[in-house]
Protein backbone atom coordinates (compact mmCIF):
# COMPACT_ATOMS: atom_id res chain seq x y z
CA UNK A 1 0.00 0.00 0.00
CA UNK A 2 1.25 3.49 -0.84
CA UNK A 3 2.02 5.98 1.92
CA UNK A 4 -0.69 8.28 0.58
CA UNK A 5 -3.35 5.57 0.81
CA UNK A 6 -2.15 4.42 4.22
CA UNK A 7 -2.25 7.97 5.53
CA UNK A 8 -5.95 8.23 4.63
CA UNK A 9 -6.83 4.89 6.26
CA UNK A 10 -8.97 4.45 9.35
CA UNK A 11 -8.30 1.99 12.16
CA UNK A 12 -9.84 -1.39 11.35
CA UNK A 13 -11.10 -1.76 14.94
CA UNK A 14 -12.10 1.89 15.54
CA UNK A 15 -13.68 3.14 12.33
CA UNK A 16 -13.90 6.76 13.47
CA UNK A 17 -10.17 6.96 14.29
CA UNK A 18 -7.40 7.73 11.81
CA UNK A 19 -4.85 4.91 11.54
CA UNK A 20 -1.33 5.79 12.66
CA UNK A 21 0.13 2.31 12.11
CA UNK A 22 0.03 -0.15 9.23
CA UNK A 23 0.14 -3.94 9.61
CA UNK A 24 1.50 -5.32 6.35
CA UNK A 25 0.68 -8.90 7.38
CA UNK A 26 -3.02 -8.18 7.95
CA UNK A 27 -3.08 -5.34 5.39
CA UNK A 28 -5.01 -3.07 7.77
CA UNK A 29 -4.54 0.26 9.50
CA UNK A 30 -4.37 0.50 13.29
CA UNK A 31 -4.63 3.38 15.75
CA UNK A 32 -2.39 3.89 18.79
CA UNK A 33 -4.84 1.97 20.99
CA UNK A 34 -4.51 -1.15 18.84
CA UNK A 35 -0.69 -1.25 18.95
CA UNK A 36 1.64 -2.22 21.77
CA UNK A 37 5.38 -2.48 22.27
CA UNK A 38 7.02 -5.91 22.13
CA UNK A 39 10.52 -6.00 23.59
CA UNK A 40 12.99 -8.31 21.86
CA UNK A 41 16.72 -8.21 22.50
CA UNK A 42 16.40 -4.87 24.25
CA UNK A 43 14.59 -3.32 21.27
CA UNK A 44 10.96 -2.21 21.38
CA UNK A 45 8.96 -3.30 18.32
CA UNK A 46 5.43 -2.05 17.62
CA UNK A 47 3.03 -4.96 17.14
CA UNK A 48 -0.73 -5.26 16.79
CA UNK A 49 -2.49 -6.02 20.08
CA UNK A 50 -4.56 -8.79 18.48
CA UNK A 51 -2.41 -10.17 15.65
CA UNK A 52 0.99 -9.67 17.39
CA UNK A 53 2.55 -8.84 13.99
CA UNK A 54 5.01 -5.99 13.52
CA UNK A 55 3.58 -2.65 12.39
CA UNK A 56 5.14 0.42 10.83
CA UNK A 57 4.19 3.96 11.68
CA UNK A 58 2.33 5.83 8.98
CA UNK A 59 4.08 9.10 8.27
CA UNK A 60 1.43 11.79 8.07
CA UNK A 61 1.71 15.52 7.75
CA UNK A 62 -0.12 17.93 9.99
CA UNK A 63 -3.89 17.85 9.61
CA UNK A 64 -5.42 20.82 7.85
CA UNK A 65 -7.48 22.99 10.16
CA UNK A 66 -6.29 21.15 13.26
CA UNK A 67 -7.71 22.70 16.41
CA UNK A 68 -4.89 23.36 18.88
CA UNK A 69 -6.98 25.18 21.48
CA UNK A 70 -6.67 24.01 25.08
CA UNK A 71 -9.50 22.28 26.92
CA UNK A 72 -11.16 25.27 28.60
CA UNK A 73 -11.19 27.15 25.28
CA UNK A 74 -13.01 24.32 23.54
CA UNK A 75 -15.48 23.57 26.33
CA UNK A 76 -18.13 26.17 25.31
CA UNK A 77 -18.49 24.51 21.90
CA UNK A 78 -19.71 21.18 23.29
CA UNK A 79 -23.35 22.33 23.30
CA UNK A 80 -23.27 22.79 19.52
CA UNK A 81 -21.49 19.46 18.89
CA UNK A 82 -24.62 17.22 18.74
CA UNK A 83 -26.07 19.43 15.98
CA UNK A 84 -22.95 19.61 13.79
CA UNK A 85 -23.28 18.06 10.34
CA UNK A 86 -25.96 15.38 10.38
CA UNK A 87 -25.82 15.05 14.15
CA UNK A 88 -29.33 16.40 14.64
CA UNK A 89 -30.65 13.70 12.29
CA UNK A 90 -28.84 10.98 14.24
CA UNK A 91 -30.26 12.34 17.50
CA UNK A 92 -33.80 12.53 16.14
CA UNK A 93 -33.73 9.04 14.60
CA UNK A 94 -32.22 7.55 17.74
CA UNK A 95 -34.74 9.27 20.01
CA UNK A 96 -37.72 8.07 17.96
CA UNK A 97 -36.37 4.51 17.84
CA UNK A 98 -35.72 4.36 21.60
CA UNK A 99 -39.14 5.92 22.25
CA UNK A 100 -40.91 3.26 20.18
CA UNK A 101 -38.81 0.43 21.59
CA UNK A 102 -39.62 1.65 25.09
CA UNK A 103 -43.34 1.25 24.43
CA UNK A 104 -42.77 -2.22 22.94
CA UNK A 105 -40.66 -3.29 25.92
CA UNK A 106 -43.35 -2.17 28.37
CA UNK A 107 -45.96 -4.26 26.56
CA UNK A 108 -43.77 -7.33 26.05
CA UNK A 109 -43.27 -10.29 28.37
CA UNK A 110 -39.59 -10.01 27.42
CA UNK A 111 -39.50 -6.35 28.42
CA UNK A 112 -36.57 -6.76 30.80
CA UNK A 113 -34.45 -8.44 28.13
CA UNK A 114 -35.35 -5.73 25.62
CA UNK A 115 -34.46 -2.99 28.10
CA UNK A 116 -31.14 -4.68 28.79
CA UNK A 117 -30.33 -4.91 25.05
CA UNK A 118 -31.38 -1.29 24.49
CA UNK A 119 -29.12 -0.28 27.38
CA UNK A 120 -26.23 -2.22 25.89
CA UNK A 121 -26.68 -0.58 22.50
CA UNK A 122 -26.84 2.88 24.08
CA UNK A 123 -23.74 2.10 26.16
CA UNK A 124 -21.90 1.13 22.99
CA UNK A 125 -22.87 4.42 21.37
CA UNK A 126 -21.72 6.36 24.43
CA UNK A 127 -18.27 4.79 24.17
CA UNK A 128 -18.22 5.37 20.41
CA UNK A 129 -18.96 9.10 20.85
CA UNK A 130 -16.24 9.39 23.49
CA UNK A 131 -13.73 7.53 21.32
CA UNK A 132 -14.58 9.66 18.30
CA UNK A 133 -14.25 12.88 20.32
CA UNK A 134 -10.95 11.67 21.76
CA UNK A 135 -9.71 11.65 18.16
CA UNK A 136 -11.19 15.16 17.67
CA UNK A 137 -13.75 14.05 15.11
CA UNK A 138 -15.97 17.14 14.62
CA UNK A 139 -19.32 15.34 14.23
CA UNK A 140 -21.35 12.67 15.94
CA UNK A 141 -20.39 9.17 14.77
CA UNK A 142 -23.00 6.94 13.16
CA UNK A 143 -24.98 4.53 15.31
CA UNK A 144 -23.37 1.08 15.85
CA UNK A 145 -24.30 -1.26 13.01
CA UNK A 146 -24.96 -4.41 15.13
CA UNK A 147 -22.70 -6.66 13.08
CA UNK A 148 -21.36 -8.26 16.26
CA UNK A 149 -23.75 -9.01 19.14
CA UNK A 150 -20.94 -9.23 21.70
CA UNK A 151 -19.05 -6.06 20.70
CA UNK A 152 -22.11 -3.93 19.92
CA UNK A 153 -24.53 -4.94 22.70
CA UNK A 154 -23.13 -7.12 25.45
CA UNK A 155 -19.54 -5.98 25.92
CA UNK A 156 -20.34 -2.24 26.33
CA UNK A 157 -22.85 -2.80 29.11
CA UNK A 158 -20.40 -5.07 30.96
CA UNK A 159 -17.70 -2.40 30.64
CA UNK A 160 -19.99 0.27 32.08
CA UNK A 161 -21.24 -2.06 34.82
CA UNK A 162 -17.63 -2.77 35.80
CA UNK A 163 -16.90 0.96 35.84
CA UNK A 164 -19.84 1.71 38.15
CA UNK A 165 -18.96 -1.21 40.42
CA UNK A 166 -15.30 -0.22 40.60
CA UNK A 167 -16.20 3.37 41.41
CA UNK A 168 -18.88 2.82 44.04
CA UNK A 169 -18.36 -0.60 45.61
CA UNK A 170 -16.02 0.80 48.31
CA UNK A 171 -18.72 3.24 49.48
CA UNK A 172 -21.41 0.56 49.31
CA UNK A 173 -19.23 -1.92 51.19
CA UNK A 174 -18.56 0.67 53.90
CA UNK A 175 -22.25 1.42 54.25
CA UNK A 176 -23.13 -2.27 54.53
CA UNK A 177 -20.35 -3.02 57.00
CA UNK A 178 -20.42 0.13 59.13
CA UNK A 179 -22.79 3.06 58.61
CA UNK A 180 -24.53 4.79 55.73
CA UNK A 181 -24.08 8.54 55.58
CA UNK A 182 -21.13 8.96 57.94
CA UNK A 183 -17.90 10.79 57.08
CA UNK A 184 -15.97 7.85 55.55
CA UNK A 185 -19.02 6.87 53.47
CA UNK A 186 -19.32 10.33 51.90
CA UNK A 187 -15.55 10.44 51.36
CA UNK A 188 -15.59 7.12 49.50
CA UNK A 189 -18.66 8.18 47.51
CA UNK A 190 -16.98 11.45 46.47
CA UNK A 191 -13.82 9.60 45.44
CA UNK A 192 -15.97 7.22 43.40
CA UNK A 193 -17.66 10.13 41.64
CA UNK A 194 -14.25 11.61 40.83
CA UNK A 195 -12.96 8.24 39.63
CA UNK A 196 -15.91 7.66 37.28
CA UNK A 197 -15.19 10.19 34.46
CA UNK A 198 -11.54 9.19 33.97
CA UNK A 199 -12.57 5.54 34.21
CA UNK A 200 -15.08 6.16 31.42
CA UNK A 201 -12.34 7.64 29.23
CA UNK A 202 -10.07 4.68 29.98
CA UNK A 203 -12.54 1.92 29.09
CA UNK A 204 -13.59 3.76 25.92
CA UNK A 205 -10.02 4.10 24.68
CA UNK A 206 -8.44 0.90 25.99
CA UNK A 207 -11.62 -1.16 25.44
CA UNK A 208 -10.83 -3.27 28.47
CA UNK A 209 -11.86 -3.62 32.12
CA UNK A 210 -8.14 -3.76 32.92
CA UNK A 211 -8.01 -0.03 32.13
CA UNK A 212 -9.84 0.63 35.42
CA UNK A 213 -6.59 -0.10 37.26
CA UNK A 214 -6.03 2.70 39.82
CA UNK A 215 -2.36 2.75 38.75
CA UNK A 216 -3.60 4.15 35.43
CA UNK A 217 -6.57 6.26 36.56
CA UNK A 218 -5.23 8.02 39.66
CA UNK A 219 -2.00 9.37 38.05
CA UNK A 220 -4.05 10.51 35.04
CA UNK A 221 -6.34 12.55 37.31
CA UNK A 222 -3.36 13.92 39.24
CA UNK A 223 -1.75 15.14 35.99
CA UNK A 224 -4.83 17.19 35.06
CA UNK A 225 -6.14 18.77 38.30
CA UNK A 226 -7.59 21.97 36.80
CA UNK A 227 -8.86 20.51 33.54
CA UNK A 228 -10.31 17.46 35.27
CA UNK A 229 -12.17 19.58 37.79
CA UNK A 230 -13.46 21.74 34.93
CA UNK A 231 -14.64 18.63 33.08
CA UNK A 232 -16.44 17.34 36.18
CA UNK A 233 -18.17 20.70 36.61
CA UNK A 234 -19.18 20.54 32.95
CA UNK A 235 -20.70 17.10 33.50
CA UNK A 236 -22.62 18.35 36.53
CA UNK A 237 -23.92 21.30 34.52
CA UNK A 238 -25.06 18.95 31.74
CA UNK A 239 -26.94 16.78 34.23
CA UNK A 240 -28.62 19.85 35.72
CA UNK A 241 -29.69 21.01 32.25
CA UNK A 242 -31.15 17.56 31.55
CA UNK A 243 -32.99 17.54 34.88
CA UNK A 244 -34.49 20.99 34.26
CA UNK A 245 -35.74 20.15 30.77
CA UNK A 246 -36.92 16.67 31.77
CA UNK A 247 -39.02 18.11 34.58
CA UNK A 248 -40.79 20.31 32.01
CA UNK A 249 -41.18 17.57 29.37
CA UNK A 250 -42.80 15.28 31.95
CA UNK A 251 -45.70 17.72 32.10
CA UNK A 252 -46.43 17.27 28.37
CA UNK A 253 -48.80 14.34 27.70
CA UNK A 254 -47.68 11.59 25.29
CA UNK A 255 -45.08 13.60 23.32
CA UNK A 256 -43.32 14.53 26.56
CA UNK A 257 -41.58 11.15 26.70
CA UNK A 258 -40.27 11.63 23.14
CA UNK A 259 -38.97 15.08 24.05
CA UNK A 260 -37.36 13.49 27.10
CA UNK A 261 -35.53 10.98 24.89
CA UNK A 262 -34.26 13.77 22.65
CA UNK A 263 -33.02 15.75 25.64
CA UNK A 264 -31.44 12.64 27.15
CA UNK A 265 -29.49 11.78 23.98
CA UNK A 266 -28.43 15.41 23.54
CA UNK A 267 -27.01 15.58 27.07
CA UNK A 268 -25.38 12.16 26.65
CA UNK A 269 -23.59 13.36 23.51
CA UNK A 270 -22.45 16.54 25.29
CA UNK A 271 -21.10 14.57 28.26
CA UNK A 272 -19.15 12.15 26.06
CA UNK A 273 -17.84 15.10 24.04
CA UNK A 274 -16.54 16.74 27.21
CA UNK A 275 -14.66 13.59 28.20
CA UNK A 276 -13.34 12.99 24.68
CA UNK A 277 -12.01 16.54 24.42
CA UNK A 278 -10.48 16.26 27.89
CA UNK A 279 -8.40 13.36 26.60
CA UNK A 280 -7.63 14.87 23.19
CA UNK A 281 -6.39 18.22 24.51
CA UNK A 282 -4.27 16.50 27.18
CA UNK A 283 -3.20 13.36 25.32
CA UNK A 284 0.49 14.27 25.35
CA UNK A 285 0.40 14.88 29.11
CA UNK A 286 -1.32 11.56 29.76
CA UNK A 287 0.92 9.65 27.34
CA UNK A 288 -1.29 6.55 27.36
CA UNK A 289 -0.48 5.42 23.84
CA UNK A 290 3.01 6.81 23.36
Buried (B, 14 or more C-beta within 10 A) or exposed (E): EEEEEBBEBBBBBBEBBBBBBBBEEBEBBBBBBBBBEBEEEEEEEBBBBEBEEBBEEBEBEEEEEEEEEEBEEBBEBBBEBBBEEEBBEBBBEBBEBBBEBBEEBEEEEEEEEBBBBBBBBBBBBBBBBBBBBBBBBEBBBEBBEEEEEEBBBBBBBBBBBBBEEBBBEBBBEBBEEEEEEEEEBEEBBEBBBBBBBBBBBBBBBBBBBEBBBEEBBBEBBEEBEEBBEBBBEBBEBBEEBBEEBBEEBEEEEEEBBBBBBBBBBBBBBBBBBBBBBBBBBBBEEBEBBE
